[in-house]
Amino acid sequence: MKKFFEFFAKRHMLATLLTLIILMLGLGSLLTIKRDIFPNVDFGVMEIATFYPGASPEDVELNVTNKIEDQLKNVVGIDKIISVSLENLSHIQVILDPDIKDIEKVKWDIRDSVGRVTDFPDAVTETPLITEIDTSLMQIIDIGITGDIPYNELRDIAKYFEDKLLELSGISRITKVGYRAREIKVEVGPRYMDEYQIPLREIIRVIQSRNIRSTGGTFE
């Protein structure tokens, strides 16, 4: 070690030059290194959600979940598969093996495997939604809006505030929680039912037949 320092002590120009090079490399790294309070971290988890309207959990498992799982079993690099079949919804969580080297290839293999399932029931009109779980999907700020005002006014204020937030740069998505579902209440008067001799089931049938939304196709 003594000879090492003696070498540079006798060569001042070389020692100064090496010092300047080290300082310049450090300054360059400081300016280019990626710094983030919330760095983007990949957890190696993917979620597959498939909507099956009007189906029971048993039907969802048999006609959707099992078919996707059978295809995922052929993918190399999966550590664990956790599936839940609910009413109208199939949810599958795929946990990747942490020791795999090419994680992106495994993700593409998972997408390809899900895409090979083509014999879903006719009621499944949308393709499965595949989501990668990482820190970019995690919420950063929770904002609550409350007040002693009617719900309609509070909802309008929340909508206006949401539009203003989306105008800011750096905001990719806003998730709304606590919104009430819109509904229309129909009050039936017993006196009028008796007067016009209209049963309640007929009123229900008429409302259901008028409350339909469907496309009319293309007219040329």
trRosetta pair geometry for C-beta under 8 A, 3 or more apart (Angstrom, degrees):
i j d omega theta_ij theta_ji phi_ij phi_ji
1 4 5.4 -49 -154 26 37 118
1 5 6.9 28 154 -11 66 101
2 5 6.2 -60 -156 39 33 103
2 6 6.2 33 149 -20 67 110
3 6 5.3 -53 -143 38 35 116
3 7 6.4 48 154 -32 65 98
4 7 5.9 -49 -158 21 29 115
4 8 7.3 11 153 -2 60 102
5 8 6.2 -61 -153 43 38 100
5 9 5.9 42 150 -27 70 110
6 9 5.3 -54 -139 36 33 116
6 10 6.4 27 163 -15 66 106
7 10 6.5 -66 -158 36 23 102
7 11 6.7 -17 157 15 61 114
8 11 5.9 -75 -139 58 35 89
8 14 6.6 -124 -130 92 72 103
8 15 4.3 98 -176 -83 101 112
8 18 7.8 -72 -128 36 123 141
9 12 7.9 6 -173 -71 31 70
9 15 7.6 49 -74 -47 27 151
11 14 4.1 6 137 27 118 119
11 15 6.2 136 97 -20 74 88
12 15 5.7 -58 -147 39 33 110
12 16 6.2 31 157 -19 68 107
13 16 5.8 -55 -147 37 29 109
13 17 6.3 29 155 -19 64 109
14 17 5.7 -55 -146 37 31 112
14 18 6.3 29 157 -17 65 105
15 18 6.0 -55 -147 38 29 108
15 19 6.3 32 153 -21 63 107
16 19 5.6 -55 -150 35 31 114
16 20 6.5 30 154 -18 65 105
17 20 5.8 -54 -149 36 31 109
17 21 6.4 32 153 -19 64 105
18 21 5.6 -53 -147 35 33 112
18 22 6.4 34 155 -19 66 105
19 22 5.9 -55 -150 36 30 110
19 23 6.4 28 153 -17 64 107
20 23 5.7 -55 -147 38 32 111
20 24 6.2 31 156 -18 66 107
21 24 5.8 -57 -147 38 30 109
21 25 6.3 29 156 -17 65 106
22 25 5.8 -54 -147 38 30 110
22 26 6.3 30 154 -18 63 108
23 26 5.7 -56 -148 38 31 112
23 27 6.3 29 155 -18 66 106
24 27 5.7 -52 -144 37 32 110
24 28 6.2 33 156 -19 65 106
25 28 5.8 -54 -145 38 30 111
25 29 6.3 30 156 -18 64 106
26 29 5.8 -55 -147 37 30 110
26 30 6.4 34 153 -24 64 105
27 30 5.6 -52 -149 32 33 115
27 31 6.6 25 156 -15 64 106
28 31 6.0 -61 -150 38 32 106
28 32 6.2 -1 163 5 68 116
29 32 6.3 -75 -137 51 27 92
29 33 5.3 38 169 -43 71 110
30 33 6.4 -35 -123 15 20 112
34 39 7.8 95 130 -121 111 105
36 39 4.5 126 77 -83 118 63
36 40 7.4 5 97 -11 165 71
38 135 6.1 -170 166 158 95 129
38 140 6.6 -99 -34 -108 168 111
39 135 6.9 74 96 60 47 159
40 134 6.1 34 -173 151 81 126
40 135 5.4 -161 -132 59 41 107
40 136 5.5 13 -124 -48 103 98
41 134 6.1 -179 85 -162 46 87
41 135 4.7 68 35 -20 81 120
42 103 7.0 125 128 125 146 155
42 132 7.3 -32 -137 167 94 117
42 134 4.9 -37 -102 -104 51 118
43 133 5.3 -43 52 105 122 99
43 134 6.1 -175 3 -100 82 53
44 95 6.6 56 121 -166 93 61
44 96 3.9 -114 -177 55 98 108
44 97 7.8 -115 -180 57 138 23
44 98 6.1 -165 23 -91 173 67
44 103 6.5 -96 -109 -142 91 132
45 93 6.5 -13 -169 -171 102 96
45 94 7.1 152 -159 80 52 54
45 95 5.6 -16 -106 -105 81 65
45 96 7.1 -134 -70 7 34 85
45 132 7.6 126 84 -163 54 53
45 133 4.1 -22 84 48 104 126
46 93 7.5 158 84 -157 45 49
46 94 4.6 -13 63 60 93 106
46 96 7.4 67 -3 -38 97 102
46 107 6.6 149 -65 -127 142 88
46 110 6.0 112 73 122 161 162
46 130 6.3 -1 180 -171 113 90
46 131 6.8 159 -159 81 64 45
46 132 5.5 -32 -104 -102 82 58
46 133 6.8 -158 -87 3 28 85
47 91 6.9 -17 -169 -166 101 86
47 92 7.1 154 -158 82 52 51
47 93 5.4 -19 -103 -103 78 69
47 94 7.5 -169 -78 19 29 75
47 130 7.4 161 84 -152 48 44
47 131 4.8 -14 59 60 96 98
47 133 6.3 75 -14 -44 103 107
48 68 6.3 -176 122 176 150 151
48 90 7.7 -23 115 116 89 94
48 91 7.4 151 81 -156 56 39
48 92 4.3 -10 58 60 104 103
48 93 7.9 -162 21 -71 72 26
48 94 6.9 50 -11 -14 106 110
48 114 6.1 -159 -131 -105 138 143
48 128 5.2 9 -173 167 95 128
48 129 7.2 152 -157 77 45 50
48 130 5.4 -9 -103 -101 76 73
48 131 7.9 -174 -74 22 33 70
49 89 6.7 -23 -163 -163 91 101
49 90 7.1 155 -155 83 42 59
49 91 5.5 -2 -105 -105 77 73
49 92 7.9 -164 -69 26 38 67
49 128 6.7 156 75 -164 37 76
49 129 4.6 -18 62 60 94 104
49 131 7.4 18 3 1 105 111
50 64 5.1 -167 98 -174 140 131
50 65 7.9 -168 48 -71 126 59
50 68 7.1 -173 -18 -44 144 145
50 89 7.3 146 78 -157 50 51
50 90 4.3 -6 57 56 100 108
50 120 7.6 -139 -174 -122 135 140
50 124 6.5 2 174 -143 106 126
50 126 7.9 177 -149 88 61 88
50 128 4.3 -42 -80 -104 95 89
50 129 7.4 180 -74 17 44 71
51 88 6.3 -4 -158 162 75 82
51 89 5.9 -23 -109 -101 59 70
51 124 7.0 152 86 -131 57 76
51 126 5.8 29 47 52 110 122
52 55 4.1 -23 127 23 112 140
52 59 7.1 -159 136 114 142 100
52 60 5.1 174 49 -107 142 87
52 63 7.1 125 -131 86 151 114
52 64 5.5 -127 -51 -39 137 147
52 88 5.9 -164 72 -153 62 38
52 89 7.0 -169 29 -68 79 21
52 90 6.5 55 -7 -16 116 99
52 120 7.9 -138 -99 -173 102 111
52 121 6.7 70 -142 50 108 122
52 123 6.1 74 -164 101 67 111
52 124 5.3 -32 -102 -79 75 95
53 88 5.6 21 -113 -136 37 101
53 123 5.5 -131 57 171 81 112
54 88 6.9 71 -5 -96 24 91
54 123 6.2 -105 50 -159 108 153
55 59 4.1 -125 -168 91 102 124
55 60 5.0 130 116 -59 124 80
55 63 7.3 -112 -147 50 150 129
55 64 7.9 115 102 -10 164 126
55 87 7.1 178 89 -157 57 54
55 88 6.1 138 47 -88 76 41
55 121 7.5 136 -79 49 136 155
55 123 6.8 159 -44 88 108 146
56 59 4.9 94 52 10 76 101
56 60 7.0 -137 95 -7 39 89
56 87 6.2 -34 -138 -112 37 82
57 60 5.5 -55 -145 36 33 114
57 61 6.3 33 158 -20 67 105
57 85 4.9 117 -167 121 79 93
57 86 5.8 -41 -101 -144 98 18
57 87 5.6 -56 -51 -61 78 58
58 61 5.9 -56 -150 35 29 109
58 62 6.3 20 157 -13 65 111
58 85 7.6 104 -78 124 16 138
59 62 5.9 -60 -141 42 30 106
59 63 5.7 -6 173 10 69 118
59 121 8.0 6 168 -29 109 155
60 63 6.8 -70 -127 51 17 87
60 64 5.3 -38 -168 37 60 121
60 65 6.2 57 138 -17 76 106
60 85 4.3 163 98 -166 108 102
60 86 6.8 -29 70 60 166 34
60 87 7.3 -165 -20 -115 139 20
60 88 7.3 -50 -77 13 134 6
60 89 6.8 17 -142 70 153 25
60 90 5.0 -174 174 -66 105 91
61 64 7.3 -50 -86 54 8 78
61 65 4.7 -37 -132 42 49 128
61 66 6.1 63 161 -29 64 96
61 83 7.9 118 -124 133 86 124
61 85 3.7 -83 -67 -43 86 173
61 90 7.4 153 -83 -110 42 104
62 65 7.8 35 -2 44 18 88
62 66 6.0 -8 -139 12 27 131
63 66 7.7 58 -3 39 10 99
63 67 7.0 -11 169 -12 32 123
63 120 6.9 91 154 -150 94 58
63 121 5.2 21 165 -30 144 110
63 124 8.0 -171 130 -25 113 131
64 67 6.2 -75 -156 34 18 107
64 68 6.6 7 161 -11 61 109
64 85 7.5 143 69 -121 104 106
64 90 4.2 -147 114 -32 128 155
64 120 6.4 40 -102 -129 81 99
64 121 7.7 -64 -59 10 91 98
64 124 6.7 147 -95 -82 116 148
65 68 6.1 -63 -152 37 29 105
65 69 6.2 25 156 -17 67 111
65 83 5.1 121 -163 174 119 138
65 85 4.8 -91 -24 -77 150 110
65 90 4.5 -162 -67 -145 85 122
65 92 6.6 155 -138 -65 83 109
66 69 5.6 -57 -144 39 32 112
66 70 6.3 38 157 -27 65 103
67 70 5.9 -49 -150 27 30 113
67 71 7.1 23 153 -12 60 103
67 117 5.0 111 138 -139 111 126
67 119 7.0 -145 -140 69 150 91
67 120 7.3 -166 73 -84 157 68
68 71 6.0 -60 -158 37 36 107
68 72 6.3 32 149 -20 70 109
68 90 7.2 141 14 138 138 140
68 92 5.9 -140 108 -19 136 160
68 113 7.9 96 -163 128 66 96
68 114 5.9 15 -139 -118 101 80
68 117 5.7 -56 -86 -38 64 161
68 128 6.9 98 -102 -80 138 161
69 72 5.5 -56 -142 37 35 112
69 73 6.6 48 156 -35 65 96
69 81 6.2 130 -130 146 95 151
69 83 6.2 -64 -71 -42 123 152
69 92 6.9 -163 -71 -122 83 139
70 73 6.1 -43 -157 14 30 116
71 74 6.4 -56 -172 24 43 109
71 75 7.9 45 139 -27 65 100
71 113 4.1 154 145 177 106 94
71 114 6.6 157 94 -76 140 34
71 116 5.6 165 -134 68 139 112
71 117 5.7 -115 -19 -52 148 99
72 75 5.5 -44 -163 14 53 118
72 78 6.4 72 168 -59 97 172
72 81 5.9 119 115 -100 142 144
72 92 7.6 -169 -29 162 159 146
72 94 6.5 -134 -153 -104 140 126
72 110 6.7 25 -122 -132 92 81
72 113 5.5 124 -84 127 50 148
72 114 7.6 27 -68 -63 92 77
73 81 8.0 -74 -75 -9 68 154
74 113 6.5 171 61 -115 100 125
75 78 5.3 72 93 -20 105 118
75 106 6.7 99 170 -156 112 78
75 109 4.7 139 -133 129 105 117
75 110 5.7 44 -124 -80 167 65
75 113 5.5 -81 -53 -37 115 151
76 106 7.4 -109 90 -110 58 96
76 109 7.5 -38 42 137 65 169
77 96 6.0 -8 147 -153 90 91
77 97 5.2 -124 -166 26 52 111
77 100 4.4 48 -140 -94 104 152
77 103 7.7 169 177 -119 136 50
77 105 7.7 132 -21 91 167 89
77 106 3.7 -108 103 -108 149 131
77 109 7.2 108 40 53 124 141
78 81 6.4 22 162 -53 132 94
78 94 5.9 -64 -134 -167 114 101
78 95 7.3 99 -167 74 72 50
78 96 6.3 -69 -113 -113 48 50
78 97 6.7 77 111 -26 2 89
78 106 7.2 165 -57 -171 66 120
78 110 7.5 115 -76 -86 116 109
79 95 5.0 -63 67 108 103 93
79 96 6.1 67 2 142 98 17
79 97 4.3 141 -58 -81 94 60
79 98 7.2 16 -51 -9 149 69
80 94 7.8 165 88 -156 53 41
80 95 4.3 7 56 51 93 118
81 92 6.6 -15 -169 -170 94 102
81 93 7.4 154 -159 82 45 54
81 94 5.7 -9 -109 -107 76 69
81 95 7.5 -150 -70 23 33 76
82 92 7.3 152 83 -160 47 52
82 93 4.4 -11 64 60 99 104
82 95 7.3 47 -2 -14 102 107
83 90 7.3 -14 -166 -174 104 87
83 91 7.0 156 -156 90 56 53
83 92 4.5 -14 -104 -107 88 79
83 93 7.4 -166 -75 23 41 65
84 90 7.8 162 86 -158 52 45
84 91 4.7 -9 61 65 95 102
84 92 7.8 -172 25 -77 59 41
85 89 7.9 170 -158 95 42 55
85 90 5.5 -11 -113 -112 73 75
85 91 7.8 -169 -79 29 30 67
86 89 4.6 -2 67 65 104 95
86 90 7.6 -171 32 -79 68 30
86 91 6.9 25 4 2 108 107
90 128 8.0 -55 80 -116 111 108
94 110 6.0 154 109 -135 169 143
96 100 6.4 -79 167 25 105 133
96 103 6.2 81 149 -141 158 96
96 106 5.7 111 -132 115 122 147
96 107 7.7 -41 -78 -66 142 77
97 100 4.7 98 80 -29 100 101
97 106 7.8 -154 33 -115 89 165
100 103 5.8 122 95 -82 111 66
100 106 5.8 34 142 -34 164 143
102 105 4.1 26 130 13 118 119
102 106 6.9 142 103 -17 73 84
103 106 5.7 -54 -155 35 40 112
103 107 6.5 42 149 -22 69 104
104 107 5.6 -52 -151 34 36 114
104 108 6.6 34 152 -16 67 103
105 108 5.8 -55 -150 37 33 108
105 109 6.4 36 150 -21 65 105
106 109 5.5 -52 -148 35 34 115
106 110 6.5 39 151 -23 65 101
107 110 5.7 -49 -152 31 33 113
107 111 6.7 33 150 -16 64 103
107 132 6.8 8 -139 -94 135 121
108 111 5.6 -51 -149 36 37 112
108 112 6.3 37 152 -19 67 105
109 112 5.7 -53 -146 38 32 112
109 113 6.3 36 154 -23 65 105
110 113 5.7 -53 -148 34 30 112
110 114 6.6 27 155 -15 64 104
110 130 7.3 149 121 -148 106 138
111 114 6.0 -56 -150 38 31 108
111 115 6.3 30 152 -19 64 110
111 130 5.9 -175 -103 80 85 174
112 115 5.6 -58 -148 39 32 113
112 116 6.6 38 153 -29 64 101
113 116 5.8 -50 -154 23 32 113
113 117 7.9 36 149 -23 58 93
114 117 6.2 -47 -168 17 43 110
114 128 5.3 -100 178 62 127 140
114 130 6.3 166 47 -68 165 127
115 127 7.9 8 -109 -158 72 124
117 120 6.6 70 140 -48 100 91
117 128 7.8 46 63 -13 126 130
120 124 3.9 -72 150 66 130 141
121 124 5.3 101 63 0 73 98
122 125 7.9 20 163 -69 51 77
126 129 7.6 2 138 -44 118 91
131 137 7.3 88 173 -103 116 157
132 137 7.9 175 92 -27 61 134
133 137 6.2 -91 -137 47 52 142
134 137 6.1 104 58 7 56 96
135 138 5.3 -46 -155 18 51 119
136 172 7.6 4 177 46 100 156
139 142 6.5 60 143 -66 135 78
139 175 6.9 -89 -85 36 117 122
143 161 7.7 -145 129 145 141 135
145 154 6.6 157 124 -169 107 91
145 157 6.3 -171 173 108 143 111
145 158 5.1 -175 56 -88 151 91
145 161 6.6 168 -73 27 146 160
146 154 7.5 6 -134 -142 31 132
147 154 6.0 -180 50 -101 100 105
147 157 7.8 26 21 47 140 161
149 153 4.7 -80 145 81 122 129
149 154 5.6 152 80 -55 102 89
150 153 5.0 88 66 10 84 102
150 154 7.0 -153 98 -6 43 90
151 154 5.4 -58 -146 40 36 113
151 155 6.1 38 155 -23 69 104
151 180 6.8 2 178 20 145 137
152 155 5.8 -53 -148 34 29 111
152 156 6.6 30 153 -18 62 104
153 156 5.7 -52 -149 35 34 112
153 157 6.5 35 152 -19 65 104
154 157 5.7 -53 -150 35 33 111
154 158 6.4 34 151 -19 65 105
155 158 5.6 -53 -148 36 33 112
155 159 6.4 35 153 -20 65 104
155 179 7.2 85 -122 -133 107 92
156 159 5.7 -52 -147 35 32 112
156 160 6.4 33 153 -18 64 104
157 160 5.7 -53 -148 36 32 111
157 161 6.2 31 153 -18 65 108
158 161 5.7 -56 -146 39 31 111
158 162 6.3 37 153 -24 64 104
158 176 7.5 97 155 -134 126 118
159 162 5.6 -50 -147 32 31 115
159 163 6.7 33 154 -19 63 102
160 163 5.9 -53 -153 33 32 111
160 164 6.7 30 151 -17 64 106
161 164 5.7 -55 -151 36 34 112
161 165 6.5 35 152 -20 66 105
162 165 5.8 -55 -149 34 32 111
162 166 6.5 30 155 -19 65 106
162 174 5.7 172 -147 111 96 159
162 176 7.2 -22 -97 -78 142 114
163 166 5.9 -55 -149 35 31 111
163 167 6.9 37 151 -26 61 102
164 167 5.8 -51 -158 24 35 115
164 168 7.7 42 147 -27 60 95
165 168 5.9 -46 -167 15 43 114
165 171 5.9 -150 156 -179 84 174
165 174 6.1 94 99 -79 133 143
166 171 6.2 -127 -115 98 39 127
166 174 6.6 -92 -69 -7 92 129
168 171 5.1 67 79 -1 96 121
171 174 6.9 18 170 -53 119 94
176 179 5.5 31 140 -26 118 123
186 203 7.7 -176 134 158 138 118
186 207 6.5 -113 -14 -100 167 148
188 192 7.6 -128 -177 65 68 109
188 193 6.3 48 163 -52 108 121
188 200 6.6 123 112 -119 169 89
188 203 5.9 87 -104 132 137 173
189 192 4.3 68 81 12 109 107
189 193 6.8 -177 92 -12 57 84
190 193 5.5 -56 -148 36 35 115
190 194 6.3 31 157 -17 68 105
191 194 5.9 -58 -152 38 30 107
191 195 6.2 30 151 -22 66 109
192 195 5.4 -52 -140 37 35 113
192 196 6.0 7 168 5 70 110
192 198 7.8 -15 130 39 79 116
193 196 6.7 -69 -138 51 22 88
193 197 7.8 77 165 -97 53 9
193 198 5.4 -104 -139 66 66 81
193 199 7.4 73 -168 -110 111 18
193 200 6.9 -2 -133 -65 147 71
193 203 7.8 -66 -104 -35 108 134
194 197 7.3 21 -169 -75 29 49
198 202 5.5 -116 -173 74 83 131
198 203 6.4 86 143 -52 116 94
199 202 5.0 100 64 0 79 102
199 203 7.6 -143 102 -3 47 84
200 203 5.6 -53 -155 34 41 112
200 204 6.4 41 149 -19 69 104
201 204 5.5 -51 -148 37 37 115
201 205 6.3 40 152 -23 67 103
202 205 5.6 -49 -146 34 33 113
202 206 6.4 34 154 -20 64 103
203 206 5.9 -54 -149 35 31 109
203 207 6.5 29 154 -17 65 106
204 207 5.9 -57 -149 37 30 109
204 208 6.3 28 155 -17 65 109
205 208 5.8 -58 -148 39 30 110
205 209 6.2 26 157 -18 66 109
206 209 5.9 -58 -145 38 29 108
206 210 6.4 18 158 -11 64 110
207 210 6.1 -65 -148 42 29 103
207 211 5.9 16 160 -14 68 117
208 211 5.9 -62 -133 42 27 104
209 212 7.0 -28 -178 -25 34 119
216 219 7.4 -14 126 -34 110 107
